[in-house]
């Protein structure tokens, strides 16, 4: 199975490295000409994945037409750009493995639902889980969820991407795999705020647990399976992203907790903190189906400048006492 990667950022490059680890030719589309040139001549992506030697069998291109001969495409563009990107493809009959995490603004559609609208004849799969791109590219042990409604396709894609250091677990719960990846980005911002405010590890652990309850409530209401949300693409990714400044979302939250301005930090970023875009869309989607997500509401208020970090933390801590439940 010949793999094509759409997106030359850190995660797209890391996935190209995984797919090429057996010596197979992998085509990687990147927007920036300097990234294409650096990968092809120096076998490195100095812009997004500096210091990691890349397999020489990774062939970068700036022309999507060069991916026409690929048997499967991994889509690694930011969630808000997936519709436009897929609109320029002819992917009929090919599996599209969606590797972006988020919810489309305006439509409140998951990325898989966007893909199904734009490419109705393509098989849709989702790859999600606890992954920092640098670790994956360096060959450090990683496990992910690979979800596809077609069980045989999920197994085939998992087998193609599996490496001794990269272990995909096949699933048929596409919705669950996506919701975990989208919601955890927002919760990671909240955990970053805890770090930035110096509120301690107890507070972070409590926030992860109650954030997971919010993720589960929303996921179950959208048709996800509980075991998926408790697995790699849900709880696993949540724990990773809420625990390290390697996470763009956690770093954004930490800056907010320290009193920095959200707009200034977002403008200064070369890479995207998806949670900042997902938060207001997730809030709208949750309210539309009657799901209470107070941590998400707090992040939205902070990002919109409606309250500062001290105020949103105080509001969460002063909520009425209740029995612990989802």
C-alpha positions in Angstrom: 0.0 0.0 0.0 1.6 3.2 -1.2 1.1 6.1 1.3 0.7 9.8 0.6 0.8 12.4 3.3 -1.0 15.8 2.9 0.7 18.2 5.3 4.3 18.9 5.9 4.2 20.1 9.5 5.7 18.3 12.4 3.0 15.6 12.6 2.7 15.0 8.9 6.5 14.7 8.7 6.5 12.3 11.6 3.9 10.1 10.0 5.8 10.1 6.8 8.8 8.8 8.8 6.7 6.0 10.2 5.3 5.1 6.8 8.8 5.1 5.2 10.5 3.1 8.0 10.4 -0.1 6.1 12.1 1.5 3.1 8.8 2.2 1.2 8.5 5.3 -1.0 6.2 7.8 0.7 5.0 11.0 -1.0 4.7 14.0 1.3 2.9 17.2 0.2 4.0 20.4 1.9 2.8 23.9 1.3 6.1 25.7 1.8 8.7 25.3 -1.0 11.6 25.5 1.5 10.2 22.6 3.4 9.9 20.5 0.2 13.5 21.4 -0.8 15.0 20.7 2.6 13.3 17.3 2.8 14.4 16.3 -0.7 18.0 17.5 -0.5 18.9 17.4 3.2 16.4 14.7 4.4 15.3 17.0 7.2 12.4 19.3 7.9 14.2 22.2 9.7 11.1 24.4 9.9 8.8 22.0 11.8 10.9 19.0 12.9 14.5 20.3 13.2 17.2 17.9 14.2 15.5 14.7 13.1 17.1 12.8 10.2 14.4 11.7 7.8 14.2 8.5 5.7 15.6 9.1 2.2 12.5 7.3 0.8 10.3 10.3 1.8 9.7 12.3 -1.4 8.4 15.8 -0.8 6.3 17.7 -3.3 4.4 20.9 -3.6 2.0 19.5 -6.2 -1.0 17.5 -4.9 -1.2 15.8 -8.3 2.0 13.9 -7.4 -0.1 12.0 -4.8 -2.5 10.6 -7.4 -0.7 7.2 -7.5 -0.9 6.7 -3.8 -3.2 3.9 -2.5 -4.1 5.8 0.8 -3.8 9.4 1.9 -3.1 10.6 5.4 -4.6 14.1 5.8 -2.6 16.1 8.3 -3.8 19.7 7.6 -5.4 21.8 10.4 -9.0 20.9 11.0 -10.3 24.3 9.8 -8.6 23.8 6.4 -9.6 20.2 5.7 -12.7 21.0 3.7 -10.8 23.3 1.3 -7.9 20.8 1.0 -10.1 17.8 0.3 -12.1 19.8 -2.2 -9.1 19.8 -4.5 -8.5 16.1 -4.5 -9.9 13.2 -6.5 -9.9 10.5 -3.7 -12.7 8.3 -5.0 -12.2 4.7 -3.8 -9.2 5.6 -1.7 -9.0 5.6 2.1 -8.5 9.0 3.6 -6.9 8.7 7.1 -7.7 11.9 9.0 -5.0 12.9 11.4 -6.2 16.4 12.4 -8.1 17.0 15.6 -10.9 19.5 15.8 -14.4 20.5 14.9 -15.2 22.7 11.9 -16.3 26.2 12.8 -19.7 27.2 11.4 -21.0 23.7 10.7 -20.0 22.1 14.1 -19.0 19.0 12.0 -16.3 16.6 13.0 -13.5 16.3 10.5 -14.7 12.8 9.4 -18.2 14.3 8.7 -16.6 17.1 6.6 -14.6 14.5 4.7 -17.7 12.4 4.0 -19.4 15.5 2.6 -16.6 16.5 0.4 -15.4 13.1 -0.7 -18.5 10.8 -0.5 -16.8 8.0 -2.4 -13.7 7.8 -0.2 -13.3 5.4 2.7 -12.9 7.5 5.9 -10.6 6.6 8.7 -9.2 8.5 11.7 -5.8 8.2 13.4 -5.6 9.6 16.8 -3.9 9.1 20.1 -1.2 10.3 22.5 1.5 11.5 20.1 4.2 14.1 20.2 5.6 14.4 16.7 9.3 14.5 17.7 9.0 11.3 19.7 7.3 9.5 16.9 9.8 10.7 14.3 12.7 9.6 16.5 11.2 6.1 16.9 10.2 6.2 20.5 7.4 3.8 21.5 3.9 5.1 20.6 0.4 3.6 20.5 -2.5 5.1 18.6 -6.1 4.4 17.7 -6.9 3.8 14.0 -10.6 3.9 13.5 -12.7 3.1 10.4 -16.3 1.9 10.0 -14.9 -0.8 7.7 -13.3 -3.2 10.0 -11.2 -4.9 7.3 -9.9 -1.5 6.2 -9.0 -0.5 9.7 -7.0 -3.7 10.0 -5.3 -3.2 6.7 -4.3 0.4 7.4 -3.1 -0.6 10.9 -0.9 -3.4 9.4 0.6 -1.0 6.9 1.5 1.7 9.4 2.6 -0.6 12.3 6.3 -0.6 13.3 8.1 -2.0 16.3 7.9 1.4 17.9 4.5 2.5 16.4 1.5 0.4 17.4 -2.0 1.2 15.9 -5.0 -0.4 17.6 -7.9 -0.9 15.1 -11.4 0.3 16.0 -14.7 0.9 14.2 -15.6 3.9 16.4 -14.7 6.8 14.2 -16.8 9.3 16.2 -15.2 8.3 19.5 -11.7 8.5 18.1 -12.4 12.0 16.8 -14.2 13.4 19.8 -11.3 12.4 22.1 -8.8 14.2 20.0 -10.9 17.4 19.6 -12.0 17.8 23.2 -8.6 17.1 24.8 -7.1 20.1 23.0 -9.5 22.4 24.8 -8.9 20.7 28.2 -5.1 21.0 27.6 -5.5 24.7 27.5 -7.3 24.6 30.9 -4.5 22.5 32.4 -1.9 24.9 31.0 -3.7 27.7 32.9 -3.4 25.6 36.1 0.4 25.4 35.4 0.7 29.1 34.6 -1.1 30.1 37.8 1.0 27.7 39.9 -2.0 25.9 41.3 -0.2 22.6 41.7 -0.4 19.0 40.6 -3.5 18.2 42.7 -5.4 20.8 40.7 -4.2 19.5 37.4 -5.2 15.9 38.3 -8.6 17.1 39.4 -9.0 19.0 36.1 -8.0 16.1 34.0 -10.5 13.8 35.8 -13.4 16.3 35.5 -12.4 17.2 32.0 -12.5 13.5 31.1 -16.1 13.5 32.5 -17.0 16.3 30.2 -15.4 14.5 27.2 -17.3 11.4 28.0 -20.7 13.2 28.4 -20.3 14.9 25.1 -18.9 11.8 23.3 -21.7 9.5 24.5 -24.3 12.1 23.5 -22.7 12.1 20.0 -22.8 8.3 19.7 -19.2 7.5 20.7 -18.4 4.3 22.6 -17.3 4.6 26.3 -14.4 2.3 25.7 -13.0 4.4 22.9 -13.1 7.5 25.1 -11.3 5.7 27.9 -8.7 4.5 25.4 -5.7 5.9 23.6 -7.6 8.5 21.5 -9.5 9.8 24.6 -8.0 9.5 28.0 -4.6 8.5 26.7 -4.3 11.6 24.6 -5.8 13.8 27.3 -3.2 12.7 29.9 -0.3 13.4 27.5 -1.5 16.8 26.2 -2.4 18.0 29.7 1.1 17.2 31.1 3.8 18.9 28.9 4.8 22.1 27.4 5.5 20.1 24.2 1.8 20.5 23.7 0.9 23.6 21.8 -2.4 23.8 23.6 -0.9 23.3 27.1 1.7 26.0 26.3 -1.0 28.4 25.2 -2.9 27.8 28.4 0.2 28.3 30.5 0.8 31.7 28.9 -2.8 32.6 29.6 -2.4 31.6 33.2 0.7 33.8 33.4 -1.4 36.7 32.2 -0.4 36.9 28.6 -2.8 37.9 25.8 -4.3 35.1 23.8 -4.4 37.0 20.5 -0.7 38.0 20.8 0.4 34.4 21.6 -1.7 33.0 18.7 -0.3 35.6 16.2 3.2 34.7 17.3 2.8 30.9 16.7 4.2 29.1 13.6 2.2 26.0 14.5 -1.5 25.8 15.3 -3.0 25.4 18.8 -6.2 23.7 17.6 -7.9 23.9 20.9 -8.3 27.7 20.6 -10.3 27.2 17.4 -12.2 24.2 18.7 -13.3 25.7 22.1 -16.1 28.0 20.9 -17.3 25.5 18.4 -17.3 22.7 21.0 -19.2 25.0 23.4 -21.9 25.7 20.8 -22.2 22.0 19.9 -22.5 20.9 23.5 -25.1 23.5 24.3 -27.1 22.4 21.2 -27.5 18.9 22.6 -27.8 19.9 26.3 -24.4 18.7 27.5 -22.9 20.7 30.4 -19.1 21.4 29.9 -18.0 24.0 32.5 -14.3 23.6 31.9 -14.9 24.2 28.2 -17.0 27.2 29.1 -14.2 28.6 31.2 -11.6 28.2 28.4 -14.0 30.0 26.0 -14.4 32.9 28.4 -10.6 33.2 28.9 -9.9 33.0 25.1 -12.6 35.6 24.3 -11.2 38.0 26.9 -14.4 37.9 28.9 -12.6 37.0 32.1 -9.0 36.6 33.3 -7.4 33.4 34.6 -8.0 34.2 38.2 -11.7 34.8 37.6 -12.4 31.6 35.6 -10.5 29.4 38.1 -12.5 31.0 40.9 -15.8 30.4 39.1 -15.0 26.7 38.6 -14.1 26.3 42.3 -17.2 28.1 43.5 -19.6 25.9 41.6 -22.3 24.2 43.8 -21.2 20.9 45.4 -22.6 17.8 43.8 -22.2 14.0 43.8 -19.4 12.8 41.6 -20.7 11.4 38.3 -20.4 11.9 34.6 
